[in-house]
Amino acid sequence: MIRGIYSGAAGMNVLQEKMNVMANNLANVNTNGFKMDQAVVKSFNEQLINLIDTGKDIRKLRPIGNFCHGVTVDEINTYFTQGVFQQTGHDTDLALDGEGFFRVSGAEGDYYTRDGAFSLDNEGYLVTSRGYTLMGQNGPVMTEPGKNLKIGSDGKIYLDGVEQDTLDIKNFDDLQKLKKEGDNFFRVENEADAGVYDATNFTLKQGFLEKSNVELVNEMTDIIAVSRAYETSQKLMQVQDELLGKAVNNIGTIK
């Protein structure tokens, strides 16, 4: 009976974590380039249950079955499916149709993002909302006053028709090695372990932004289902508690 309470509590913890993840997805449904997360659940390792047999000369264990203590959240996976595109007409808004991430540089190193809402700082560099600089293969991407910025579908950068550089678009063999750092940026602890390489299978769309890949209707449906499952688990735990209370309080009255 106590095992039932512990298993129910473990299930409720998992459902709560799922709701937290889905709530974060819903909160970012309008965030440029946001990639949705999903909680991956696994069972605790089963334990062998033994019955102690007491004989005249020796006590021995007799297996009578297995018992699982419930489930837990194993990890949070990010889904890197592509979002839809929104045309803005702004030359500094960029979107990647296909694989890859923009490489941007900050004081603490390199970050990667699908959010192409860049702007110009006072020195003419293309920067993110955090002030991270968009990187080309030869260095930071910048413009000059009065010159027309054009970025081709292959990522080549032009000022007044003269080629300057190429965007440094990266991709990874193991996308799950990318860890979210907030504000739609990813970091990689070990680029070699993640299998970083120069992305080529993409089309750069200037004047567009990639929107979130969260599917609003599906996410709302899932969070309702999880909420109901949480309520059901809560009621089952209350029943287990009531039965345990009766067993404890009435055991002394049995004659």
C-alpha positions as CSV (number, residue, x, y, z in Angstrom):
1,M,0.0,0.0,0.0
2,I,2.9,2.4,0.9
3,R,4.5,1.3,-2.4
4,G,1.4,2.5,-4.2
5,I,1.7,5.9,-2.6
6,Y,5.4,6.2,-3.6
7,S,4.6,5.1,-7.2
8,G,1.8,7.6,-7.4
9,A,4.0,10.4,-6.1
10,A,6.7,9.5,-8.7
11,G,4.0,9.6,-11.4
12,M,2.7,13.0,-10.3
13,N,6.3,14.4,-10.3
14,V,6.7,13.3,-13.9
15,L,3.4,14.8,-14.9
16,Q,4.3,18.1,-13.2
17,E,7.6,18.2,-15.1
18,K,5.8,17.5,-18.3
19,M,3.4,20.4,-17.6
20,N,6.3,22.7,-16.9
21,V,8.0,21.8,-20.2
22,M,4.7,22.3,-22.2
23,A,4.0,25.6,-20.4
24,N,7.4,26.8,-21.5
25,N,6.6,25.7,-25.1
26,L,3.3,27.6,-25.0
27,A,5.0,30.7,-23.6
28,N,7.4,30.7,-26.6
29,V,4.9,30.0,-29.3
30,N,5.6,33.5,-30.8
31,T,9.4,33.5,-30.2
32,N,11.5,33.6,-33.4
33,G,13.3,30.4,-34.1
34,F,12.2,28.7,-30.8
35,K,12.6,24.9,-30.7
36,M,10.1,23.0,-28.6
37,D,11.1,20.6,-25.8
38,Q,9.6,17.3,-24.7
39,A,10.2,15.4,-21.5
40,V,11.4,11.8,-22.0
41,V,10.1,9.4,-19.3
42,K,11.7,6.1,-18.2
43,S,10.9,3.6,-15.5
44,F,13.0,3.1,-12.4
45,N,15.0,-0.2,-12.5
46,E,12.8,-3.1,-11.3
47,Q,13.8,-4.7,-8.1
48,L,13.5,-8.4,-7.4
49,I,11.1,-9.2,-4.5
50,N,12.0,-12.1,-2.3
51,L,10.1,-14.0,0.3
52,I,12.2,-15.2,3.3
53,D,11.7,-18.9,3.8
54,T,12.6,-20.0,7.3
55,G,13.5,-23.7,7.5
56,K,14.9,-25.8,10.4
57,D,18.5,-25.3,9.4
58,I,18.8,-22.3,7.1
59,R,17.0,-19.2,6.0
60,K,16.8,-18.7,2.3
61,L,15.3,-16.1,-0.2
62,R,12.6,-17.3,-2.6
63,P,12.0,-14.9,-5.6
64,I,8.3,-14.1,-6.0
65,G,8.4,-11.4,-8.7
66,N,9.6,-8.0,-9.7
67,F,8.5,-4.6,-8.5
68,C,8.9,-1.2,-10.2
69,H,9.0,2.0,-8.1
70,G,7.4,4.1,-10.9
71,V,8.7,6.4,-13.5
72,T,10.9,9.5,-13.7
73,V,11.9,12.1,-16.3
74,D,15.1,10.8,-18.0
75,E,15.9,13.9,-20.0
76,I,14.5,16.9,-21.8
77,N,14.9,16.6,-25.6
78,T,14.7,19.5,-28.0
79,Y,12.9,19.0,-31.3
80,F,14.7,20.9,-34.1
81,T,12.0,20.7,-36.8
82,Q,11.7,23.8,-38.8
83,G,9.2,26.5,-38.1
84,V,7.2,28.5,-40.7
85,F,8.6,31.7,-42.2
86,Q,7.3,35.2,-41.8
87,Q,8.3,37.9,-44.3
88,T,9.4,41.2,-42.7
89,G,11.2,43.0,-45.5
90,H,14.0,44.1,-43.2
91,D,17.5,43.5,-44.6
92,T,18.9,42.5,-41.2
93,D,16.2,39.8,-40.7
94,L,17.6,36.4,-41.8
95,A,16.1,32.9,-41.8
96,L,17.6,29.5,-42.6
97,D,15.5,27.2,-44.8
98,G,17.1,23.9,-44.1
99,E,19.9,22.8,-41.7
100,G,22.3,24.9,-39.6
101,F,22.5,27.6,-37.0
102,F,23.8,31.2,-37.1
103,R,27.1,31.4,-35.2
104,V,27.2,34.4,-32.9
105,S,29.9,35.6,-30.6
106,G,29.7,37.0,-27.1
107,A,32.1,37.8,-24.2
108,E,31.9,34.2,-23.0
109,G,32.4,32.5,-26.4
110,D,30.3,31.3,-29.3
111,Y,26.6,30.6,-29.3
112,Y,24.3,29.2,-31.9
113,T,20.8,30.3,-32.8
114,R,18.0,30.0,-35.4
115,D,16.7,33.4,-34.4
116,G,17.7,35.7,-37.2
117,A,16.2,38.9,-35.9
118,F,19.5,40.9,-36.1
119,S,20.0,44.7,-35.9
120,L,22.8,47.1,-36.4
121,D,24.8,48.5,-33.5
122,N,26.5,51.9,-33.4
123,E,29.5,50.5,-35.1
124,G,27.6,48.8,-38.0
125,Y,27.9,45.2,-36.7
126,L,24.9,42.9,-37.0
127,V,24.0,41.9,-33.5
128,T,21.4,39.8,-31.6
129,S,19.0,41.1,-28.9
130,R,21.7,40.3,-26.4
131,G,24.4,42.2,-28.3
132,Y,26.1,39.0,-29.6
133,T,27.8,39.6,-33.0
134,L,26.8,37.6,-36.1
135,M,29.9,35.9,-37.4
136,G,31.1,35.3,-40.9
137,Q,33.8,32.9,-42.0
138,N,36.4,35.8,-41.8
139,G,35.1,37.6,-38.8
140,P,32.1,39.7,-37.5
141,V,29.5,40.7,-40.1
142,M,29.3,44.5,-40.5
143,T,28.0,47.1,-42.9
144,E,29.1,50.6,-43.9
145,P,27.0,53.7,-43.8
146,G,25.0,54.3,-47.0
147,K,25.9,50.9,-48.5
148,N,23.3,48.3,-49.5
149,L,23.5,45.0,-47.6
150,K,22.7,41.9,-49.6
151,I,23.0,38.4,-48.4
152,G,22.6,35.7,-51.0
153,S,20.8,32.4,-50.6
154,D,24.1,30.7,-50.2
155,G,25.1,33.0,-47.3
156,K,27.5,35.2,-49.2
157,I,27.5,38.8,-48.0
158,Y,27.6,41.8,-50.4
159,L,27.9,45.5,-49.9
160,D,26.8,47.5,-52.9
161,G,27.3,44.3,-55.0
162,V,30.8,43.6,-53.8
163,E,31.4,40.3,-52.0
164,Q,32.7,40.8,-48.5
165,D,32.4,37.5,-46.6
166,T,30.2,34.4,-46.1
167,L,28.0,33.7,-43.1
168,D,29.5,31.1,-40.8
169,I,26.6,28.6,-40.6
170,K,27.2,25.6,-38.5
171,N,25.4,22.3,-37.9
172,F,26.0,19.3,-35.7
173,D,25.9,15.5,-36.0
174,D,24.3,15.2,-32.6
175,L,21.9,18.1,-32.1
176,Q,21.0,16.9,-28.6
177,K,24.5,18.1,-27.5
178,L,23.2,21.6,-27.9
179,K,22.1,23.0,-24.6
180,K,19.7,25.9,-24.2
181,E,21.2,29.0,-22.6
182,G,18.0,31.2,-22.6
183,D,16.9,33.9,-25.0
184,N,16.9,31.3,-27.8
185,F,20.6,30.6,-27.8
186,F,22.4,27.2,-27.7
187,R,25.9,26.4,-26.3
188,V,28.0,23.3,-26.9
189,E,30.4,22.1,-24.2
190,N,32.5,20.1,-26.6
191,E,32.2,20.9,-30.3
192,A,34.2,17.8,-31.4
193,D,31.9,15.6,-29.3
194,A,28.9,17.2,-31.0
195,G,30.3,16.7,-34.4
196,V,30.3,20.4,-35.6
197,Y,30.6,21.0,-39.3
198,D,30.0,23.8,-41.9
199,A,26.4,23.6,-43.0
200,T,25.7,23.6,-46.8
201,N,22.2,22.2,-47.1
202,F,20.3,25.4,-46.5
203,T,18.9,28.4,-48.3
204,L,19.4,31.8,-46.7
205,K,16.2,34.0,-46.8
206,Q,16.9,37.7,-46.3
207,G,14.0,39.7,-45.1
208,F,12.4,36.7,-43.4
209,L,12.2,35.3,-39.9
210,E,11.7,31.7,-38.8
211,K,8.9,31.4,-36.3
212,S,8.6,28.9,-33.4
213,N,8.0,25.2,-34.3
214,V,5.5,24.8,-31.4
215,E,2.2,23.6,-32.7
216,L,-0.3,25.5,-30.5
217,V,-3.3,23.2,-30.8
218,N,-1.4,20.0,-30.2
219,E,0.4,21.5,-27.2
220,M,-2.8,22.8,-25.6
221,T,-4.4,19.4,-26.2
222,D,-1.5,17.6,-24.6
223,I,-1.4,19.9,-21.5
224,I,-5.1,19.3,-20.9
225,A,-4.6,15.6,-21.1
226,V,-1.6,15.7,-18.7
227,S,-3.6,18.0,-16.3
228,R,-6.4,15.4,-16.2
229,A,-3.9,12.6,-15.6
230,Y,-2.4,14.6,-12.7
231,E,-5.8,15.0,-11.1
232,T,-6.5,11.3,-11.5
233,S,-3.2,10.4,-9.9
234,Q,-3.9,12.8,-7.0
235,K,-7.3,11.1,-6.4
236,L,-5.7,7.6,-6.5
237,M,-3.2,8.7,-3.9
238,Q,-5.9,10.0,-1.7
239,V,-7.6,6.5,-1.9
240,Q,-4.3,4.8,-1.1
241,D,-3.9,7.1,1.9
242,E,-7.4,6.4,3.2
243,L,-6.9,2.7,2.8
244,L,-3.6,2.9,4.7
245,G,-5.3,4.9,7.4
246,K,-8.0,2.3,7.9
247,A,-5.4,-0.5,8.0
248,V,-3.4,1.3,10.7
249,N,-6.4,2.4,12.8
250,N,-8.3,-0.8,12.6
251,I,-5.6,-3.4,12.9
252,G,-5.8,-3.2,16.7
253,T,-9.5,-3.8,16.8
254,I,-9.3,-7.2,15.0
255,K,-10.3,-10.0,17.3
